[in-house]
């Protein structure tokens, strides 16, 4: 989930399509990660709503203010209780801005133990050891936290020598990384989390997850896949064209963005159904996997092929829309 802003000449004064909070499904397609958009919310600053500007109204009514955290939590809860995700475990991968109790608390309260989060730990987050087991006949309340271990930065210096080497699939390649894992207590979430320190040559990052069953390689790979969310916004804005909207009212902008997100998701679904991996048209050193534009080209060639009419027959008197029927079969 990531809000984005864009500006350009001749931009409509109606900015809804340019500042959104979105939820997507991270899925492996032909050996590479992709972001399939599921839902989104428009974000408007509080001062814009309080001023009752035209950009904060839908059909004359001023929209209620929601923080980005509240919007993200609302979408996750709605998706989690939907028909297709009503029983499946949900692991939410976010950047450090969303990885806190403001997102965790409302979603965990609504969904329960099948909801987990994976995010980047801030360097000043203070960590605590797990509390010791209560002794027989011990007086007083149970301790919630154990000994203070220090901030993530202090812990990184202590555990760097204990780091092990792991082979992970990161950014499309098998890479060797040095990492150290430990289960600690995090006061910001008021629960135990698994923290993984990943050490580079001169830098380090700390990742954390509430899912204690994940392995070190899974945590690193899943967080590495988060970058495809940023790529997804690029595909949505530039390749599909959501930022080129010239709409002048809320409903039109909403419809335009819905169609752009549907087109992006269906493009990846089409790639996943291909029998062979698409070939990269523009070769780039160090990049062997195909690009989003390669899939779009394949779809365009297939649509222009004479045999395409066998899949999507020409319009007849039948009330059934064949194109929609084919797309729904692909999604099902």
PyMOL commands that set and color helices and strands:
alter all, ss='L'
color gray80, all
select helices_A, chain A and resi 16-18+46-50+54-56+68-80+83-85+101-111+152-162+216-225+227-240+242-244+250-273+292-304+308-311+322-331
alter helices_A, ss='H'
color red, helices_A
select strands_A, chain A and resi 20-29+32-42+57-58+61-62+90-93+115-120+126-128+148-151+164-170+173-186+191-199+204-209
alter strands_A, ss='S'
color yellow, strands_A
deselect
rebuild
show_as cartoon
